[in-house]
Amino acid sequence: MKVVICGLGAGGLHAALTIRKRNKDAEITFIDRKDFDMLHPCGLPYVLEGTVDSFEKLKHTLPDMGFTKILRHEAFRLIPGEHRIETRDLTTGQIASVNYDKLIIATGSSAVIPPIPGAQELLWKGVFIVDSYESTFKLSEFVKGKRAAIVVGAGAIGLETAHALRMRGLSVTVIEMLPCAFAKSLDQDMAGILQEYLIAKGIGLQFGAKLERIEGTDFVTGAVVSGTVMPCDLVILAAGVRSNTAYVKDSGVAFGKWGIQVNERMQTNVPDVYAIGDCVQVHSLIDQRDWMMQLAVAAYKQGIVAGANIAGIDRTYKGALTTFASKIGELEIAATGFTSGFVEGAISGKATGLTKPEWCHGGKELTVKVIADPKTKRIVGGQAIGYAGASERINIISAAIKGKSTMLDLSETEMAYCPALSDTYDVLMQAADNCLRKMER
Ligand SMILES: Cc1cc2nc3c(=O)[nH]c(=O)nc-3n(C[C@H](O)[C@H](O)[C@H](O)COP(=O)(O)OP(=O)(O)OC[C@H]3O[C@@H](n4cnc5c(N)ncnc54)[C@H](O)[C@@H]3O)c2cc1C
């Protein structure tokens, strides 16, 4: 069996490993634009900041598992009728063909460059994106000796980058069209905790603000934000990503609002063509609505599902909760499921406390919010921000949502206690009980 995987990233790799574990003889070929095997993109802002030593540390060479790797080539055109994909050599421009029995579209996404004056013209001359080794390396070199940056977008990549630039000594302002940080994942009260922290770190924040133009001739000199000129040396565009799927546009592969449409087995509408990761539209695990989850945790799971099905094992991907975590300075931010705004009449409970008893050394402040649907009593969302333990609590909530637990089920969950590690009445349990009390009224 000849399997061709377009994209050697989180999803593509896990699809290949899953196939190889079940089928030693499968011919697995990767096509990728990079000239090296794997990159861990989630580490890019942390190299910029200095928390991770070097960009080289994010590169990873695969052990020999009999994969064929066509690197520094891009998937150029999919011709499903002939079970064939054209590749383009990025050095010579030469077009070649690769045949497949099964094909996986796993080419991820790239940062969106908005169609505003100056964005394309000044790219790499003060305008930067953080979506690859090259783009972030260039940014890291350019930053040296610069004074002021505007970061467009208050999601994870924007805020992690803003913090990194602040740590590198720049004056930084984040502008965001939505009303708060992580607006798609956090309620405004929870985002407020993060925003206070960022302001205390000296990072400026402007919400409801729109980037209109980037100014400069040879290099960026400023940006026009909601009608006001803001002088700066750098503009970082972190306001969304777009899937790398141009090569399948005319192939008959069906797209939905958020990406390529797939079924639970990660199959597209075209026979023998699968799609995974940032390229696909998913369903919400809570209510099955069309959803988007462009995160590594979804990509690898979908890769396993696609790989298993190709290897003849029936596996399904049932939906996404967009569970995420980020660390900005000392602060952990994590969330899963719906925010309050997504659920009619949502009932929430919130608690703030320490991760260990106050008499025990090392407890860190943590705030947890849980959200329930009043009709079903089920837990549908969770958010946590603090100096430790946020992602652990969110992982518990994610499992609870997956298991269709009610808020009472969550409140009854048994959690381990040892004062050196945790408190008897955990902040998560306090939040759940606060929510339950409101539901019982
Ligand atoms: C700065 C940054 C930080 C992030 N932090 C987190 C995080 O903390 N947690 C998290 O869960 N997610 C995070 N993400 C998102 C996560 O990296 C992606 O969701 C995940 O990598 C998607 O996996 P994928 O397999 O779909 O694509 P990728 O892992 O992006 O792999 C796609 C591959 O396809 C290649 N490619 C693209 N176009 C073509 C083409 N036409 N032909 C051939 N090859 C092509 C690319 O070179 C790449 O190697 C972050 C992303 C970035 C950029």
The ligand as a MOL file (V3000), in Angstrom:
LIG
                    3D

  0  0  0     0  0            999 V3000
M  V30 BEGIN CTAB
M  V30 COUNTS 53 58 0 0 0
M  V30 BEGIN ATOM
M  V30 1 C 3.7200 29.9180 17.3040 0
M  V30 2 C 2.7440 28.7990 17.4740 0
M  V30 3 C 2.4340 28.3380 18.7400 0
M  V30 4 C 1.5020 27.3050 18.9070 0
M  V30 5 N 1.2460 26.8620 20.1720 0
M  V30 6 C 0.4070 25.8160 20.3460 0
M  V30 7 C 0.2060 25.2510 21.6290 0
M  V30 8 O 0.7990 25.7010 22.6310 0
M  V30 9 N -0.6480 24.2040 21.7510 0
M  V30 10 C -1.2870 23.6610 20.6620 0
M  V30 11 O -2.0380 22.6810 20.8440 0
M  V30 12 N -1.1000 24.1590 19.4290 0
M  V30 13 C -0.2800 25.2170 19.2440 0
M  V30 14 N -0.0480 25.7240 17.9920 0
M  V30 15 C -0.8190 25.1680 16.8610 0
M  V30 16 C -0.1950 23.8810 16.3650 0
M  V30 17 O 1.1650 24.0730 16.0980 0
M  V30 18 C -0.9350 23.4330 15.1230 0
M  V30 19 O -2.3050 23.3570 15.3900 0
M  V30 20 C -0.4490 22.0570 14.6870 0
M  V30 21 O 0.9190 22.0710 14.4240 0
M  V30 22 C -1.2220 21.6240 13.4420 0
M  V30 23 O -0.7490 20.3980 13.0370 0
M  V30 24 P -0.8350 19.9690 11.5020 0
M  V30 25 O -0.2790 18.6020 11.4350 0
M  V30 26 O -2.1890 20.2470 10.9930 0
M  V30 27 O 0.1150 21.0130 10.7750 0
M  V30 28 P 1.6250 21.3840 11.0560 0
M  V30 29 O 2.1290 20.7820 12.3030 0
M  V30 30 O 1.7150 22.8650 10.8930 0
M  V30 31 O 2.3730 20.6900 9.8380 0
M  V30 32 C 2.0960 21.0580 8.5260 0
M  V30 33 C 3.3090 20.7880 7.6690 0
M  V30 34 O 2.9300 20.9520 6.3120 0
M  V30 35 C 3.9560 21.6420 5.5930 0
M  V30 36 N 3.3290 22.2820 4.4460 0
M  V30 37 C 2.5300 23.3640 4.3910 0
M  V30 38 N 2.0670 23.5630 3.1330 0
M  V30 39 C 2.5960 22.5770 2.3840 0
M  V30 40 C 2.4700 22.1940 1.0030 0
M  V30 41 N 1.6950 22.8600 0.1430 0
M  V30 42 N 3.1560 21.1210 0.5810 0
M  V30 43 C 3.9330 20.3940 1.4350 0
M  V30 44 N 4.0800 20.7110 2.7310 0
M  V30 45 C 3.4080 21.7770 3.2030 0
M  V30 46 C 4.5600 22.5810 6.6050 0
M  V30 47 O 5.9070 22.8620 6.2720 0
M  V30 48 C 4.4520 21.7590 7.9190 0
M  V30 49 O 5.6200 21.0270 8.1660 0
M  V30 50 C 0.8740 26.7360 17.7770 0
M  V30 51 C 1.1990 27.1920 16.4960 0
M  V30 52 C 2.1320 28.1990 16.3360 0
M  V30 53 C 2.4870 28.6760 14.9580 0
M  V30 END ATOM
M  V30 BEGIN BOND
M  V30 1 1 1 2
M  V30 2 1 2 3
M  V30 3 2 2 52
M  V30 4 2 3 4
M  V30 5 1 4 5
M  V30 6 1 4 50
M  V30 7 2 5 6
M  V30 8 1 6 7
M  V30 9 1 6 13
M  V30 10 2 7 8
M  V30 11 1 7 9
M  V30 12 1 9 10
M  V30 13 2 10 11
M  V30 14 1 10 12
M  V30 15 2 12 13
M  V30 16 1 13 14
M  V30 17 1 14 15
M  V30 18 1 14 50
M  V30 19 1 15 16
M  V30 20 1 16 17
M  V30 21 1 16 18
M  V30 22 1 18 19
M  V30 23 1 18 20
M  V30 24 1 20 21
M  V30 25 1 20 22
M  V30 26 1 22 23
M  V30 27 1 23 24
M  V30 28 2 24 25
M  V30 29 1 24 26
M  V30 30 1 24 27
M  V30 31 1 27 28
M  V30 32 2 28 29
M  V30 33 1 28 30
M  V30 34 1 28 31
M  V30 35 1 31 32
M  V30 36 1 32 33
M  V30 37 1 33 34
M  V30 38 1 33 48
M  V30 39 1 34 35
M  V30 40 1 35 36
M  V30 41 1 35 46
M  V30 42 1 36 37
M  V30 43 1 36 45
M  V30 44 2 37 38
M  V30 45 1 38 39
M  V30 46 1 39 40
M  V30 47 2 39 45
M  V30 48 1 40 41
M  V30 49 2 40 42
M  V30 50 1 42 43
M  V30 51 2 43 44
M  V30 52 1 44 45
M  V30 53 1 46 47
M  V30 54 1 46 48
M  V30 55 1 48 49
M  V30 56 2 50 51
M  V30 57 1 51 52
M  V30 58 1 52 53
M  V30 END BOND
M  V30 END CTAB
M  END
